[in-house]
């Protein structure tokens, strides 16, 4: 569950040129001097975590996690195929099915004369 709090995760994000928006746990400690995670930990300790989440666009991550949760609930929590291209096709088919279900629930607007 806490796999994204590892130093390996931060190294991968750094290699990809991404900035981590992972909020630290309430009992988080500082890592080596100059590590980007320390900024988040110090923000947490000072009581400014809510503002920090707003400043870093944390809500976008939350929206993405919500969308993935809905996808898994409507389709399947796991990809069943082994080939990468087949997995991509399976995921896209699931997204298309989910969009069709969502579209069915949308109201049809008609202009009243």
C-alpha positions as CSV (number, residue, x, y, z in Angstrom):
1,X,0.0,0.0,0.0
2,X,2.8,2.4,0.8
3,X,4.9,1.5,-2.2
4,X,4.8,5.0,-3.6
5,X,6.6,6.3,-0.6
6,X,9.9,4.6,-1.4
7,X,13.1,6.2,-2.6
8,X,12.9,4.2,-5.7
9,X,9.6,5.8,-6.6
10,X,11.1,9.3,-6.2
11,X,14.2,8.2,-8.3
12,X,11.9,7.1,-11.1
13,X,9.9,10.3,-11.0
14,X,13.1,12.3,-11.2
15,X,14.4,10.3,-14.2
16,X,11.1,11.0,-16.0
17,X,11.2,14.7,-15.1
18,X,8.1,14.6,-12.9
19,X,7.4,16.3,-9.7
20,X,5.9,14.1,-7.0
21,X,2.6,15.2,-5.5
22,X,2.6,12.4,-2.9
23,X,1.5,13.7,0.5
24,X,3.6,12.3,3.3
25,X,2.2,10.2,6.1
26,X,1.5,12.0,9.4
27,X,4.5,10.4,11.0
28,X,6.9,11.0,8.1
29,X,10.5,11.9,8.8
30,X,13.0,13.8,6.8
31,X,15.2,12.0,4.3
32,X,18.8,13.0,3.3
33,X,19.5,16.7,3.0
34,X,18.1,18.3,-0.2
35,X,15.7,15.6,-1.0
36,X,12.4,16.9,-2.7
37,X,10.3,14.9,-0.3
38,X,11.6,16.9,2.7
39,X,9.7,20.0,1.5
40,X,6.4,18.0,1.7
41,X,7.3,16.7,5.2
42,X,8.1,20.2,6.5
43,X,4.9,21.5,5.0
44,X,3.0,18.7,6.8
45,X,4.7,19.5,10.1
46,X,3.9,23.2,9.8
47,X,0.2,22.6,9.2
48,X,0.2,23.9,5.7
49,X,-0.5,20.6,3.9
50,X,-3.9,21.6,2.6
51,X,-2.6,24.8,0.9
52,X,0.4,22.8,-0.5
53,X,-2.0,20.3,-2.1
54,X,-3.9,23.2,-3.7
55,X,-0.6,24.8,-4.9
56,X,0.6,21.5,-6.4
57,X,-2.6,20.5,-8.2
58,X,-3.1,17.4,-6.0
59,X,-6.8,17.4,-6.9
60,X,-5.9,16.3,-10.4
61,X,-4.3,13.2,-9.0
62,X,-7.4,12.6,-6.9
63,X,-9.7,12.9,-9.9
64,X,-7.5,10.4,-11.8
65,X,-7.7,8.0,-8.9
66,X,-11.5,8.4,-8.8
67,X,-11.7,7.7,-12.6
68,X,-9.6,4.6,-12.3
69,X,-11.8,3.4,-9.4
70,X,-14.9,3.8,-11.5
71,X,-13.2,2.0,-14.4
72,X,-12.3,-0.9,-12.2
73,X,-15.8,-1.1,-10.7
74,X,-17.6,-1.0,-14.1
75,X,-15.1,-3.3,-16.0
76,X,-12.6,-5.4,-14.2
77,X,-10.1,-4.7,-11.5
78,X,-7.4,-6.5,-13.5
79,X,-6.2,-6.7,-17.1
80,X,-6.6,-10.3,-18.2
81,X,-4.4,-10.4,-21.3
82,X,-0.7,-11.0,-21.3
83,X,0.5,-9.2,-24.5
84,X,1.1,-5.5,-24.0
85,X,-0.7,-4.4,-27.2
86,X,-3.7,-6.6,-26.2
87,X,-3.7,-5.1,-22.8
88,X,-3.9,-1.6,-24.3
89,X,-6.7,-2.7,-26.6
90,X,-8.5,-4.3,-23.6
91,X,-8.2,-1.1,-21.6
92,X,-9.4,1.1,-24.5
93,X,-12.4,-1.2,-25.0
94,X,-13.2,-0.9,-21.3
95,X,-13.0,2.9,-21.6
96,X,-15.2,2.9,-24.6
97,X,-17.8,0.7,-22.8
98,X,-17.6,3.0,-19.8
99,X,-18.2,6.1,-21.9
100,X,-21.2,4.5,-23.6
101,X,-22.7,3.6,-20.2
102,X,-22.2,7.2,-19.0
103,X,-23.6,8.6,-22.3
104,X,-26.8,6.5,-21.7
105,X,-27.4,8.2,-18.4
106,X,-27.1,11.7,-19.8
107,X,-30.3,13.7,-20.2
108,X,-31.4,14.7,-23.8
109,X,-31.9,18.4,-24.1
110,X,-34.8,19.7,-26.3
111,X,-35.6,23.3,-26.9
112,X,-39.1,24.2,-25.6
113,X,-41.0,26.5,-28.0
